[in-house]
Amino acid sequence: MIFMDYFNKIALELKLKANQVKAVSDLLDDSATIPFIARYRKEAHGSLDEVQIIAIRDRLEQLKELDSRKQAILKSLSERELLTPELSTKIEASTVLSELEDIYLPFRPKKRTKAMIAREKGLEPLALELLAQEQKTNPDELALSYIDAEKGVENIVDALSGARDIIAELINENAEARTKMRLLFAEKAQISSKVGKGQEEAGEKFKDYFAWEENASKTAGHRLLAMLRGEKEGFLSLHILPEAEQALTLLTTLFIKNNSLSAKQVEIAIEDSYKRLLAPAMETELCNSLREKAELEAINVFVQNLRELLLAAPLGQKRVLAVDPGFRTGCKLACLDAQGALLEHDVIYILSENQLKEAALKIKKLCTVHKIEAIAIGNGTASRESETLARSLKLDIPIIMVSESGASVYSASELARKEFPDLDLTVRGAISIGRRLMDPLAELVKIDPKAIGVGQYQHDVDQTALKKSLTDLVESCVNAVGVELNTASSELLSHVSGLGASLASNIIKYREQNGVFKRRKDLLKVPRLGPKAFEQAAGFLRIHNADNPLDASAVHPESYSVVENMAKDLSCTLQDLIHKTELRKQIKAEAYVNEQVGLPTINDILKELEKPGRDPRKSFELFSFNDNLNSMEDLEIGMKVPGIVTNVTNFGAFVDIGVHQDGLVHISQLSDNFVKDPHSVVKVQQKVMVTVVELDIKRKRIALSMKSEPFAEPREAKTSGQSQQKPAHTNNAQNKKNAQPPKNQNTGFNNPFAKLL
């Protein structure tokens, strides 16, 4: 059970009202999906958006986990007869998992420790006497009475050593000490990495971290993940610790009472406790905390990039000739109809003059026979050569470069084998490229998001958390766009609110056996698709040319009666209401508010009636690379070239400029103004103009800039009586070729993270 306190706590954290949090919790408990809650239950939760609803869901899960852990601890203590009223109160009052675990630590069942062995030897009373630090106490004299050869305490040294082991464990398990030590580590710990012995050459890609040190609290997430990867691969050793003196001073202040002889024994125990117990525990805890934060950042970067890719502008229903380019194995061609169905496939070769002539004739013929309206070319090997060939034919149809990322993953998948069991992998890849141009979302949902290549360390992060975020994202995008019920693939339908793979498969089977759906309510005839699934899914499914025009819109069937009443009051048909603006202007939204339907829903309905089933994605815009650039050798420093952003990270953006090697625009080169977050300046798939600022053909590195004056010296602060001048630049091509950025200007050319992605 979730306590009302949890709702109040979450409301305070997210700056919401407790009743909003409770409403979301109730809807989630009723198996409602995030898109359904956000779109069709606004009255219940006060028009929260998907981001806020997801935040509530995730925080509720965290608090449930905390509550579950509390109950497990209370049960364990009770069963072992260790639970006291005071301890129970402390456990119930804890609000953070680490605090809860600190309370439980002294009572947690343990493997045999040094302290446990010392207690078995009867040395605990000695440890407590030493910890009391009485001025007159002589540790050696006290220890004499604990010598017992049968118990393994041979002499005074053994007795005092065992007592110190107990004291060290008591210090380690002290909740106050751990709280203060945790704070010290959080504020003062330094993260340091060193190259492993003899690993300099093998670990060259981690060279920037061979001797790296910085404050852990200021470490950027991508730097931490890079170091952690280097440690995992055996090239780096990594430590996250404050200065030992600071930590020991903290513990001394807490546990040393005077300068007695007993206090000297406690001091030795403190040093042992810190080095052997506390430091490793706090280092691991801090590392996990920093890793979790860094992974969350990386996941957010991936989600932002993938959202842009999934919601990229579709070309729409056009007849497409798709090209999967290649040299040795040839370019695979696939002709698709306006619905993406394969019409014909073939292969051309472009290595010799004769092959090019034959290829040109074949492309022209296919375009004529199948009335091709656009050519989609994958952006891999031989893409620019294929594009040059296609443009030379003067076909008067758009020729568009399409990202191949993940196409090979799809072509080898079980889904692709089911769709095209008799086709070669490369032909399936060409089909995927063509379909991706027509409708990126419908095609990309068939591919594991991690294979699409728009992330930052996505293979290093917690895969469960990543999958959860990506599932949320894909579901959000699919439902935001809406799905055409009569043409959607099973994979696309599976992401519709309330459906899933099983019901999606049942819908496809029903459609194959009974023909197209003519109305939304026919979904209830699909086996195992009950009222609950219908409620969740119906508003996101579209049926164009349906009996009821509202079936093609985002108006939920539960609200059809509202629209029908509007039409009745205006003495018009539903079609009239949709097509005639002057009629809709006469509607008073407040007049249709009732106990079931509130003003937010009425307003949504009126917006939807303006453009029923409208696609929220941007309109498609043509783009082409510089025709004179086909490889890195064609580039010159100072050139301004068009490009498409392929990936955005926390340290900058990667841009495809059509030379088979993406360039990096470092965060410092994204704008004339300071940039904190690259996503605030650029998005994946955005068309940009960039300047080439550095080239390293041997290492395949291109540094780019989006600054208006990328080669200008950084300004220095003026001093009294001094003036500043910008260096003059000419447009001379030779000057551009020889130009170099100032030595103190960061272009990101040697950015270590670019090597690791």
matplotlib code that plots the C-alpha trace (Angstrom):
import matplotlib.pyplot as plt

x = [0.0, 1.2, 0.9, -0.7, 2.6, 4.2, 1.8, 2.6, 6.3, 6.2, 4.0, 6.5, 9.5, 7.8, 6.0, 2.6, -0.5, -1.0, -4.4, -2.7, -0.1, -2.9, -4.9, -1.9, -1.2, -4.9, -4.8, -1.6, -2.9, -5.9, -3.4, -3.7, -0.8, 1.2, 0.0, -3.7, -3.4, -1.8, -4.2, -7.6, -7.6, -6.6, -9.5, -8.4, -4.8, -5.0, -3.5, -0.1, 2.2, 3.9, 7.2, 5.5, 3.4, 6.5, 8.3, 5.4, 5.4, 9.2, 9.2, 6.3, 8.2, 11.3, 9.2, 7.5, 10.9, 11.9, 8.8, 9.3, 12.8, 11.6, 9.2, 11.8, 14.2, 11.5, 10.5, 14.2, 14.8, 11.5, 12.2, 15.7, 14.1, 16.3, 13.5, 13.0, 10.4, 13.2, 14.7, 11.3, 10.7, 14.1, 13.4, 9.9, 11.2, 14.0, 13.4, 16.5, 17.7, 21.3, 20.0, 17.9, 20.8, 23.0, 20.5, 20.3, 24.0, 24.9, 22.2, 22.7, 23.7, 27.4, 30.1, 32.7, 34.6, 37.7, 35.4, 33.2, 36.2, 37.4, 34.0, 34.1, 37.4, 35.6, 37.3, 34.2, 34.3, 37.9, 37.0, 34.2, 36.5, 39.1, 36.4, 35.3, 38.8, 39.1, 42.2, 43.5, 43.0, 46.1, 45.4, 48.2, 47.0, 43.4, 44.5, 46.3, 43.0, 41.9, 44.8, 43.5, 45.6, 42.7, 40.7, 43.6, 44.6, 48.3, 49.4, 48.6, 49.2, 46.6, 44.1, 44.5, 44.5, 41.2, 39.7, 40.7, 39.1, 35.8, 36.2, 36.9, 33.7, 31.7, 33.1, 32.2, 28.6, 28.0, 25.2, 26.4, 29.9, 28.7, 26.4, 29.2, 31.7, 29.2, 29.0, 32.8, 33.1, 30.4, 32.0, 35.8, 36.5, 38.9, 38.4, 41.8, 42.7, 46.0, 47.1, 47.7, 51.3, 52.2, 48.8, 49.8, 49.7, 46.7, 44.7, 45.6, 42.0, 41.9, 45.1, 43.5, 42.9, 46.4, 47.0, 43.7, 42.4, 39.5, 36.9, 34.4, 31.4, 32.4, 33.1, 31.0, 29.0, 30.5, 34.0, 33.1, 31.6, 34.8, 37.0, 34.7, 34.9, 38.7, 38.7, 36.3, 38.5, 41.6, 43.4, 42.9, 42.9, 40.3, 39.9, 37.4, 38.6, 39.1, 42.4, 42.9, 43.9, 40.5, 38.6, 40.7, 40.3, 36.5, 36.5, 38.9, 36.6, 33.7, 35.4, 38.5, 37.6, 41.0, 44.7, 44.7, 46.5, 43.2, 42.6, 45.8, 44.4, 41.1, 43.2, 44.8, 41.4, 40.1, 42.8, 42.2, 38.4, 38.7, 41.2, 39.8, 36.0, 34.7, 36.8, 36.1, 32.4, 32.0, 34.1, 31.8, 28.7, 29.8, 31.0, 27.6, 25.8, 27.9, 27.6, 23.8, 23.7, 26.0, 23.9, 20.7, 22.4, 23.5, 20.0, 18.4, 20.8, 19.9, 16.1, 16.3, 18.2, 16.0, 12.9, 14.1, 14.8, 11.5, 9.6, 11.6, 9.5, 8.1, 8.1, 4.7, 3.0, 5.2, 6.5, 10.1, 13.2, 15.5, 19.2, 21.4, 24.8, 27.9, 31.0, 32.1, 28.7, 26.9, 24.0, 20.8, 17.6, 14.1, 11.0, 8.2, 4.7, 3.1, 2.2, 5.8, 5.1, 7.9, 7.2, 10.6, 14.2, 17.5, 21.2, 23.6, 27.3, 29.2, 32.9, 33.5, 32.3, 30.4, 28.8, 27.7, 26.1, 24.2, 23.2, 21.9, 19.7, 18.4, 17.5, 15.7, 13.7, 12.7, 11.7, 9.5, 7.9, 7.0, 6.3, 8.9, 8.4, 11.5, 14.9, 16.2, 19.9, 21.5, 24.4, 26.9, 29.8, 29.4, 26.5, 27.9, 28.9, 25.4, 23.9, 26.2, 24.9, 21.3, 21.6, 23.4, 20.2, 18.2, 15.0, 13.3, 12.5, 13.9, 17.1, 17.4, 20.2, 18.8, 20.6, 21.4, 21.8, 20.2, 19.1, 21.4, 20.0, 16.5, 17.4, 18.9, 16.0, 13.3, 10.7, 12.5, 12.7, 9.0, 8.2, 10.6, 11.6, 12.9, 14.9, 18.6, 19.7, 20.8, 17.5, 15.7, 18.1, 17.2, 13.5, 14.1, 15.9, 13.1, 10.4, 12.4, 12.2, 8.4, 7.7, 10.7, 8.6, 6.9, 10.2, 12.4, 10.1, 11.2, 14.8, 16.3, 16.8, 20.3, 21.3, 20.3, 23.4, 22.3, 23.3, 26.2, 27.6, 24.2, 25.9, 27.6, 24.5, 22.0, 20.2, 17.0, 16.7, 17.6, 15.0, 12.4, 13.1, 13.2, 9.9, 8.4, 9.8, 8.7, 5.2, 5.1, 6.1, 3.9, 0.8, 1.6, 1.5, -1.3, -1.4, -3.5, -5.3, -5.7, -2.1, 0.1, 2.5, 2.2, 5.4, 3.9, 0.6, 2.4, 3.5, 0.0, -1.4, -3.0, -2.1, 1.3, 2.6, -0.1, -3.1, -1.2, -0.8, -4.5, -5.5, -3.3, -4.9, -8.4, -7.6, -6.3, -9.4, -12.1, -10.8, -10.2, -11.7, -14.6, -15.2, -13.2, -15.7, -15.1, -11.8, -14.0, -14.5, -10.7, -10.1, -8.9, -9.3, -11.6, -13.2, -10.1, -7.7, -10.2, -10.4, -6.6, -6.0, -9.0, -8.1, -4.6, -5.8, -7.0, -9.4, -9.4, -12.5, -14.4, -18.1, -17.7, -15.4, -14.3, -12.7, -9.9, -9.3, -7.8, -11.2, -11.8, -15.0, -16.1, -16.4, -18.2, -21.5, -20.1, -19.3, -22.6, -24.4, -22.4, -23.5, -27.1, -27.1, -25.8, -28.2, -25.4, -23.6, -20.3, -18.7, -20.0, -18.6, -15.2, -15.0, -16.7, -14.7, -17.6, -19.7, -17.0, -16.6, -20.2, -19.4, -19.2, -16.9, -18.3, -21.8, -20.6, -18.8, -20.5, -19.5, -17.7, -16.1, -14.3, -13.1, -9.5, -11.1, -13.6, -10.8, -8.8, -11.8, -12.3, -8.5, -8.8, -11.9, -9.8, -7.4, -8.7, -5.9, -3.2, 0.4, 2.4, 5.6, 7.2, 6.8, 9.5, 12.3, 14.7, 18.4, 21.5, 25.3, 27.9, 28.1, 31.9, 32.6, 32.8, 35.7, 37.8, 40.5, 38.1, 37.8, 39.8, 40.2, 37.9, 35.3, 31.6, 29.5, 26.0, 25.4, 22.9, 23.3, 23.6, 24.2, 24.1, 26.2, 27.0, 30.3, 29.0, 27.4, 28.4, 27.5, 27.4, 28.8, 28.7, 32.3, 31.7, 33.0, 31.1, 32.7, 32.5, 31.3, 32.6, 30.3, 32.6, 32.1, 28.3, 27.5, 28.9, 27.4, 28.1, 26.4, 25.6, 23.6, 24.2, 20.5, 19.5, 21.3, 21.0, 18.8, 19.4, 18.4, 18.7, 20.2, 23.2, 26.0, 29.4, 33.0, 35.8, 38.4, 40.7, 41.5, 43.4, 42.8, 45.1, 43.1, 39.8, 39.0, 37.1, 36.6, 33.8, 32.4, 29.0, 30.5, 30.1, 33.9, 35.4, 39.0, 38.7, 40.9, 39.1, 38.6, 40.7, 39.6, 40.4, 42.9, 42.9, 44.1, 44.2, 42.0, 41.3, 41.2, 40.0, 42.5, 41.7, 40.8, 40.5, 38.4, 41.4, 41.1, 44.8, 44.4, 41.4, 43.4, 46.3, 44.2, 44.5, 42.5, 44.4, 46.3, 44.2, 40.9, 39.1, 37.7, 37.2, 39.5, 41.2, 38.1, 38.6, 34.9, 34.6, 37.0, 35.0, 31.5]
y = [0.0, 3.5, 5.9, 9.3, 10.7, 9.4, 11.5, 14.6, 13.9, 13.5, 16.5, 18.6, 17.2, 17.8, 21.0, 19.5, 18.9, 15.7, 15.0, 15.1, 12.5, 10.4, 10.6, 9.4, 6.6, 5.4, 5.4, 3.5, 1.0, 0.6, -0.4, 2.8, 3.7, 6.9, 8.2, 7.4, 9.2, 12.2, 12.5, 11.3, 11.7, 15.4, 16.2, 13.6, 14.8, 18.5, 18.3, 16.9, 16.0, 12.7, 13.8, 14.7, 11.5, 9.4, 11.2, 10.4, 6.8, 6.4, 8.1, 6.0, 2.9, 4.1, 4.7, 1.4, -0.2, 1.7, 0.6, -3.0, -2.9, -1.4, -4.3, -6.9, -5.4, -5.1, -8.7, -9.9, -8.0, -9.2, -12.9, -12.6, -10.8, -7.7, -5.3, -2.6, 0.3, 2.8, 0.9, 0.4, 4.2, 4.9, 2.5, 3.8, 7.4, 6.8, 8.4, 7.4, 3.9, 4.6, 5.9, 2.8, 0.5, 2.4, 1.8, -1.9, -2.4, -3.4, -6.0, -7.4, -11.1, -11.2, -13.5, -14.2, -10.9, -10.0, -8.4, -11.5, -13.7, -11.3, -11.4, -15.2, -14.8, -12.8, -9.5, -7.3, -6.0, -5.0, -3.1, -1.2, -0.3, 1.0, 2.9, 4.6, 6.1, 6.6, 8.7, 6.3, 3.1, 1.3, -0.8, -3.3, -4.0, -4.4, -6.8, -9.1, -10.5, -11.4, -13.6, -17.1, -19.5, -21.9, -19.1, -18.1, -15.0, -15.7, -12.3, -8.7, -7.9, -10.4, -9.1, -5.4, -6.3, -8.2, -5.3, -2.9, -5.1, -4.8, -1.0, -0.7, -2.5, -0.3, 2.8, 1.5, 0.7, 4.0, 5.7, 9.3, 8.4, 7.0, 10.0, 12.5, 10.3, 10.1, 13.9, 14.2, 11.8, 13.6, 17.0, 16.3, 13.0, 13.2, 10.8, 9.7, 7.2, 5.8, 3.6, 0.0, -1.3, -2.1, -1.0, 2.3, 1.0, -1.3, 1.3, 4.3, 5.3, 6.1, 8.1, 11.2, 9.3, 7.8, 10.4, 12.1, 13.7, 16.0, 16.6, 13.7, 16.0, 18.0, 15.1, 15.2, 12.0, 11.2, 11.5, 9.1, 6.6, 6.7, 6.0, 3.3, 1.7, 1.9, 0.3, -2.5, -3.2, -3.5, -0.4, 2.0, 1.8, 4.1, 5.5, 8.0, 9.1, 12.3, 13.0, 10.4, 13.1, 14.8, 11.5, 10.5, 14.0, 13.6, 10.2, 11.4, 14.3, 11.9, 9.1, 10.5, 12.0, 12.8, 12.0, 8.9, 5.7, 4.1, 6.9, 5.9, 2.4, 3.9, 6.0, 2.9, 1.3, 4.5, 4.3, 0.6, 1.1, 3.8, 2.1, -1.5, -0.9, 2.7, 3.9, 0.9, 1.0, 4.8, 4.6, 1.9, 3.7, 7.1, 5.4, 3.7, 7.0, 8.9, 6.1, 6.1, 9.9, 9.6, 6.7, 8.7, 11.6, 9.2, 7.6, 11.1, 12.0, 8.8, 9.4, 13.0, 12.0, 9.0, 11.1, 13.4, 10.5, 8.7, 11.9, 12.9, 14.3, 11.5, 11.8, 10.2, 7.7, 8.0, 5.4, 5.0, 3.5, 2.5, 2.0, 0.1, 1.1, -0.9, -1.4, -5.0, -6.6, -3.9, -1.6, -3.4, -1.7, -2.1, -0.5, 0.2, 1.2, 4.1, 1.7, 0.4, -3.0, -4.4, -4.2, -5.3, -5.6, -5.7, -5.0, -2.6, -2.2, 1.1, 0.3, 0.6, 2.9, 0.1, -0.9, 2.7, 2.9, -0.3, 0.9, 4.2, 2.4, 0.0, 2.9, 4.9, 1.8, 1.0, 4.6, 4.7, 1.3, 1.8, 5.6, 6.3, 9.6, 9.7, 7.9, 6.9, 6.2, 4.7, 6.8, 4.0, 2.9, 4.1, 6.4, 9.5, 7.6, 6.3, 9.7, 11.2, 8.5, 9.2, 12.9, 12.6, 11.0, 14.3, 12.3, 15.4, 13.5, 14.1, 12.1, 11.8, 10.4, 8.2, 7.0, 3.3, 3.0, -0.2, -1.3, -4.3, -5.3, -5.2, -7.2, -10.0, -10.0, -12.6, -10.0, -9.3, -13.0, -13.3, -10.4, -11.4, -15.1, -15.5, -12.3, -11.7, -9.7, -6.7, -6.5, -6.4, -3.6, -1.6, -2.1, -0.8, 2.3, 3.1, 2.6, 4.7, 7.6, 7.2, 6.9, 6.8, 6.0, 3.0, 1.5, 2.3, 0.7, -2.6, -2.1, -2.4, 1.3, 0.6, -0.4, 3.0, 4.7, 8.0, 7.5, 8.1, 5.0, 3.3, -0.1, 0.8, 1.9, 0.0, -2.0, -2.4, 1.4, 2.0, -0.4, 1.2, 4.7, 3.6, 1.7, 4.9, 6.9, 4.6, 4.3, 8.1, 8.8, 6.1, 7.3, 11.0, 10.4, 7.8, 4.6, 3.7, 0.6, -1.0, -0.7, -0.7, -3.6, -5.8, -4.2, -0.7, -1.8, -3.5, 0.0, 1.4, 2.2, -0.9, -3.4, -5.2, -7.9, -10.5, -8.2, -6.6, -10.1, -10.8, -7.6, -8.5, -12.0, -10.6, -8.0, -10.8, -13.0, -10.3, -7.5, -3.9, -2.4, 0.0, 1.3, 1.5, -0.4, -3.5, -3.8, -5.4, -8.4, -9.1, -12.2, -11.3, -7.5, -6.5, -3.2, -2.2, -2.6, -0.9, 2.1, 2.4, 2.0, 3.3, 7.0, 6.4, 4.2, 5.8, 4.5, 6.8, 6.6, 5.0, 5.0, 7.6, 10.5, 10.7, 7.3, 9.0, 11.5, 11.5, 12.0, 9.1, 7.0, 7.7, 11.4, 10.8, 11.7, 15.2, 15.9, 14.5, 16.8, 19.7, 18.8, 18.4, 21.8, 23.4, 21.3, 20.0, 16.7, 15.5, 16.1, 19.7, 20.3, 19.0, 20.9, 24.2, 26.6, 29.0, 26.3, 25.4, 29.1, 29.0, 26.3, 27.4, 24.9, 25.5, 24.4, 20.8, 20.3, 17.7, 15.3, 12.9, 15.4, 18.5, 21.7, 20.3, 17.4, 19.7, 22.0, 19.0, 17.9, 21.3, 21.4, 18.0, 18.9, 21.6, 19.0, 15.5, 12.9, 15.6, 14.3, 16.3, 15.7, 18.4, 18.7, 16.9, 19.2, 18.2, 18.3, 17.6, 17.6, 19.6, 17.9, 18.5, 16.6, 12.8, 12.0, 13.6, 14.3, 16.8, 18.9, 22.0, 23.9, 26.9, 25.4, 26.0, 22.9, 21.7, 18.8, 16.8, 16.2, 12.5, 12.4, 14.9, 14.2, 16.2, 17.3, 18.3, 17.1, 14.8, 16.0, 14.0, 16.3, 13.6, 12.3, 8.9, 10.3, 12.3, 15.4, 16.6, 20.1, 20.4, 22.1, 25.1, 25.4, 25.1, 28.8, 32.3, 32.2, 29.9, 26.6, 24.5, 21.8, 20.9, 19.8, 23.5, 24.3, 21.3, 18.2, 14.9, 15.2, 19.0, 20.6, 22.8, 24.8, 24.0, 25.2, 22.7, 23.8, 20.8, 17.7, 14.5, 12.2, 9.5, 9.1, 10.0, 13.0, 16.1, 19.0, 21.4, 24.7, 26.4, 29.7, 32.7, 33.4, 30.0, 31.2, 34.4, 34.6, 34.3, 37.7, 38.6, 40.9, 44.6, 46.3, 50.1, 52.1, 49.1, 48.4, 45.1, 44.2, 41.1, 39.5, 40.2, 37.3, 37.1, 34.9, 33.7, 30.0, 29.4, 31.2, 29.0, 25.9, 27.0, 28.5, 26.9, 27.7, 29.5, 27.2, 28.2, 27.6, 24.3, 22.7, 19.3, 17.8, 15.5, 15.0, 11.6, 10.9, 11.0, 8.1, 6.0, 6.4]
z = [0.0, -0.8, 2.2, 1.6, 2.9, -0.3, -2.4, -0.3, -0.6, -4.4, -4.8, -2.8, -4.8, -8.2, -7.3, -7.9, -5.8, -3.8, -5.4, -8.8, -7.7, -6.2, -9.4, -11.5, -9.0, -9.2, -13.0, -13.1, -10.6, -13.0, -15.8, -17.7, -20.0, -19.9, -23.3, -22.4, -19.0, -20.5, -23.5, -22.3, -18.5, -18.1, -15.8, -13.3, -12.9, -13.9, -17.4, -16.5, -19.4, -20.1, -18.5, -15.2, -15.3, -15.9, -13.0, -10.7, -11.8, -11.3, -7.9, -6.7, -7.7, -5.8, -2.7, -3.0, -3.2, 0.0, 1.7, 0.7, 2.0, 5.3, 5.7, 4.9, 7.5, 10.2, 9.6, 9.8, 13.0, 14.5, 13.7, 15.3, 18.3, 17.7, 17.0, 19.7, 19.6, 19.1, 16.3, 14.6, 14.8, 13.2, 10.4, 9.7, 9.7, 7.2, 3.8, 1.9, 1.1, 2.2, 5.5, 6.0, 5.2, 7.7, 10.5, 9.6, 9.1, 12.7, 12.7, 9.2, 9.2, 8.2, 7.1, 9.7, 10.2, 12.3, 14.8, 15.0, 15.6, 18.3, 20.0, 20.0, 21.9, 24.6, 23.7, 23.4, 27.0, 26.5, 23.3, 25.1, 27.9, 25.5, 23.6, 26.9, 27.0, 30.8, 31.6, 34.3, 32.2, 31.1, 28.0, 28.7, 32.2, 31.0, 28.3, 30.7, 32.1, 28.5, 27.7, 27.1, 25.0, 24.5, 22.8, 20.7, 22.7, 23.4, 24.7, 25.3, 21.6, 20.5, 23.0, 22.0, 18.3, 18.6, 20.7, 18.0, 15.3, 17.3, 17.7, 13.9, 13.1, 15.6, 14.0, 10.5, 11.6, 13.4, 11.5, 12.3, 11.2, 7.9, 7.3, 7.8, 5.8, 3.0, 2.9, 2.9, 0.0, -1.9, -1.5, -1.4, -3.1, -6.1, -9.0, -10.3, -13.0, -14.1, -17.0, -16.1, -16.3, -19.9, -21.2, -22.9, -26.4, -26.2, -24.3, -26.5, -26.9, -23.2, -23.4, -21.9, -18.7, -18.2, -15.5, -14.8, -11.6, -10.7, -8.1, -8.3, -7.7, -10.9, -13.1, -16.3, -16.8, -20.1, -18.6, -15.8, -18.1, -20.3, -17.2, -16.0, -19.5, -19.4, -16.0, -17.1, -20.1, -18.0, -19.3, -16.3, -12.5, -10.9, -7.4, -5.9, -2.5, -0.5, 1.2, 3.9, 6.4, 6.0, 6.6, 9.6, 11.1, 10.8, 12.6, 15.2, 16.1, 16.4, 18.5, 20.3, 23.7, 25.1, 24.8, 27.1, 26.4, 25.5, 23.0, 21.3, 20.8, 19.4, 17.0, 15.6, 15.2, 13.5, 10.8, 10.3, 10.2, 7.5, 5.3, 5.6, 6.0, 5.6, 2.6, 0.4, 1.3, 0.7, -2.5, -3.9, -2.8, -4.3, -7.5, -7.9, -7.2, -9.7, -12.2, -11.8, -12.4, -15.4, -16.8, -16.4, -18.3, -21.0, -21.2, -21.4, -24.3, -26.1, -25.5, -26.8, -30.0, -30.6, -30.2, -33.0, -35.2, -34.6, -35.2, -38.3, -41.1, -43.3, -47.1, -47.1, -49.4, -52.5, -54.9, -54.0, -55.5, -52.6, -53.0, -50.6, -52.1, -52.4, -54.5, -54.6, -54.1, -56.1, -55.2, -54.3, -55.7, -54.4, -55.9, -53.4, -54.0, -52.0, -49.1, -48.9, -50.6, -52.7, -56.5, -57.9, -56.8, -58.8, -58.5, -60.3, -60.3, -60.5, -60.6, -64.4, -67.1, -68.8, -65.5, -64.9, -68.3, -67.7, -64.2, -65.6, -68.1, -65.4, -63.0, -65.7, -66.7, -63.1, -62.5, -65.7, -65.2, -61.6, -61.8, -59.1, -57.2, -55.1, -54.8, -51.4, -51.1, -48.0, -46.6, -46.3, -48.6, -52.2, -51.3, -52.8, -55.9, -56.2, -55.6, -58.3, -60.7, -59.9, -60.2, -63.6, -65.0, -64.7, -63.7, -62.2, -58.9, -55.5, -54.6, -50.8, -48.6, -45.8, -42.7, -42.8, -39.0, -37.9, -41.4, -41.3, -37.9, -39.3, -42.4, -40.3, -37.8, -37.4, -38.3, -41.7, -42.4, -41.8, -44.1, -46.9, -46.4, -49.9, -50.2, -49.6, -46.5, -48.6, -50.5, -47.2, -46.2, -49.3, -48.5, -45.0, -46.4, -48.7, -46.0, -43.6, -46.0, -46.4, -42.7, -40.3, -37.2, -38.8, -39.9, -37.0, -34.4, -36.0, -34.9, -31.4, -30.5, -29.3, -32.9, -34.3, -33.1, -31.7, -28.1, -25.8, -24.0, -24.4, -24.1, -20.8, -18.9, -16.8, -19.6, -17.5, -17.0, -20.7, -21.9, -19.7, -21.0, -24.6, -24.2, -22.8, -25.7, -28.5, -27.0, -26.6, -30.2, -31.8, -29.9, -30.5, -34.2, -34.3, -36.2, -39.3, -38.2, -41.7, -42.9, -39.7, -39.2, -36.1, -34.7, -35.0, -33.5, -30.6, -29.3, -29.3, -25.9, -24.3, -27.0, -26.9, -29.2, -28.6, -29.3, -32.2, -33.8, -33.2, -35.0, -38.0, -38.2, -37.9, -40.6, -42.9, -42.3, -42.3, -44.4, -43.4, -40.3, -41.2, -37.7, -34.5, -32.5, -34.7, -32.7, -30.0, -32.3, -32.2, -30.0, -26.5, -27.1, -24.4, -23.2, -21.2, -24.1, -26.4, -24.0, -23.9, -27.6, -29.6, -29.5, -31.0, -33.9, -37.1, -39.8, -42.9, -45.0, -42.1, -41.7, -38.9, -39.8, -36.1, -36.5, -38.5, -35.6, -32.1, -30.6, -28.3, -28.9, -25.4, -26.5, -29.8, -28.1, -27.3, -30.9, -32.1, -29.7, -31.1, -34.6, -33.5, -31.8, -35.0, -37.2, -39.3, -40.0, -38.5, -41.9, -41.9, -38.4, -39.5, -42.8, -41.9, -39.7, -39.4, -37.7, -35.2, -34.3, -33.0, -30.4, -26.8, -25.2, -21.6, -22.8, -23.2, -19.9, -17.7, -14.9, -17.4, -19.8, -18.6, -20.4, -21.2, -23.1, -24.9, -26.0, -27.3, -29.2, -30.8, -31.8, -33.3, -35.4, -37.1, -38.5, -37.8, -37.4, -38.1, -38.1, -35.5, -37.4, -39.5, -43.2, -45.3, -46.6, -49.3, -48.5, -50.5, -49.7, -51.6, -55.0, -55.1, -51.9, -51.9, -49.5, -46.8, -49.4, -51.0, -47.9, -47.1, -43.9, -43.9, -46.2, -45.3, -46.1, -45.5, -43.2, -41.2, -37.4, -36.8, -33.1, -30.2, -27.1, -23.9, -25.5, -28.9, -32.1, -34.9, -38.4, -41.7, -44.5, -47.2, -47.1, -45.4, -42.1, -39.6, -38.2, -34.6, -33.7, -30.1, -27.6, -27.6, -31.4, -31.5, -31.2, -30.8, -27.3, -24.4, -24.7, -21.6, -23.3, -27.0, -27.3, -26.8, -30.1, -32.3, -32.8, -34.6, -38.3, -38.2, -41.3, -40.5, -42.2, -40.7, -41.2, -41.5, -38.9, -38.6, -40.6, -39.9, -42.9, -41.5, -38.3, -40.0, -37.9, -38.9, -36.6, -37.5, -36.2, -36.3, -35.1, -37.4, -37.1, -36.2, -36.6, -34.5, -31.5, -28.2, -26.7, -23.6, -20.9, -21.6, -19.4, -18.7, -21.7, -24.1, -27.1, -28.8, -32.5, -34.2, -36.6, -40.2, -42.5, -46.2, -48.4, -50.3, -50.9, -50.1, -46.8, -46.0, -46.9, -44.6, -41.9, -38.4, -35.3, -32.6, -30.3, -27.3, -29.0, -28.3, -31.4, -29.9, -32.6, -30.0, -28.0, -26.2, -26.0, -29.8, -29.9, -27.5, -28.9]

ax = plt.figure().add_subplot(projection="3d")
ax.plot(x, y, z, "-o")
ax.set_aspect("equal")
plt.show()
